[in-house]
Amino acid sequence: MHIDKELDTRGLNCPLPILKAKKALAELQSGQVLRVVSTDAGSVRDFQAFAKQTGNELLEQQTVEKDFFHVMRRR
């Protein structure tokens, strides 16, 4: 999968990963893909809710050790 922008929010707690992702998505063109890495376990449900509320597509979520990866496509 082609990633247009990557955002590292490790060490930040809710709501900062979502707020930073929102800002990063606003800088992308429609259809471009953002990958966010977070260490906040709550980010899994936060990104699911964020996708539903904003209409951006949550393509993938993955957990690797203590990191949570979220891949979103801008609407």
C-alpha positions as CSV (number, residue, x, y, z in Angstrom):
1,M,0.0,0.0,0.0
2,H,1.3,3.4,-0.9
3,I,1.5,5.8,2.1
4,D,1.5,9.5,1.2
5,K,2.3,10.8,4.7
6,E,3.4,9.2,8.0
7,L,2.8,10.6,11.4
8,D,4.5,9.5,14.6
9,T,2.4,10.2,17.7
10,R,4.2,7.8,20.0
11,G,4.2,9.0,23.6
12,L,1.1,11.2,23.1
13,N,-2.2,10.4,24.8
14,C,-5.8,11.0,23.7
15,P,-6.9,13.3,22.1
16,L,-3.5,14.4,20.7
17,P,-3.0,11.5,18.1
18,I,-6.5,12.3,16.7
19,L,-5.9,16.0,16.6
20,K,-2.6,15.6,14.8
21,A,-4.1,13.1,12.4
22,K,-6.9,15.6,11.6
23,K,-4.4,18.3,10.8
24,A,-2.3,16.0,8.7
25,L,-5.3,14.8,6.7
26,A,-6.3,18.4,6.0
27,E,-2.9,18.8,4.3
28,L,-3.5,15.8,2.0
29,Q,-5.5,15.7,-1.2
30,S,-8.6,13.6,-1.5
31,G,-7.7,9.9,-1.9
32,Q,-4.2,10.2,-0.3
33,V,-3.2,7.9,2.5
34,L,-2.0,8.8,6.0
35,R,-0.4,6.3,8.4
36,V,-0.3,7.2,12.1
37,V,1.7,5.3,14.7
38,S,0.7,5.6,18.3
39,T,1.4,4.1,21.7
40,D,-2.0,5.0,23.2
41,A,-4.1,1.8,23.4
42,G,-7.2,4.0,23.3
43,S,-6.2,5.2,19.8
44,V,-7.7,2.0,18.3
45,R,-11.3,2.9,19.2
46,D,-10.6,6.6,18.8
47,F,-9.5,6.2,15.1
48,Q,-12.6,4.0,14.4
49,A,-14.9,6.7,15.8
50,F,-13.0,9.5,14.0
51,A,-13.4,7.7,10.7
52,K,-17.1,7.3,11.2
53,Q,-17.6,10.9,12.2
54,T,-15.5,12.5,9.4
55,G,-16.1,10.2,6.5
56,N,-12.4,9.4,6.1
57,E,-11.8,5.7,5.4
58,L,-10.0,3.6,8.0
59,L,-8.1,1.2,5.7
60,E,-6.2,-0.8,8.3
61,Q,-5.3,-1.0,12.0
62,Q,-2.4,-3.1,13.3
63,T,-0.7,-3.7,16.6
64,V,3.0,-4.4,16.7
65,E,4.3,-4.9,20.2
66,K,3.5,-1.5,21.9
67,D,2.8,0.4,18.7
68,F,-0.6,0.9,17.1
69,F,-0.7,1.6,13.4
70,H,-3.7,3.3,11.8
71,V,-4.0,3.8,8.0
72,M,-6.6,6.3,6.7
73,R,-7.6,7.5,3.3
74,R,-8.7,11.1,3.0
75,R,-12.2,11.5,1.8
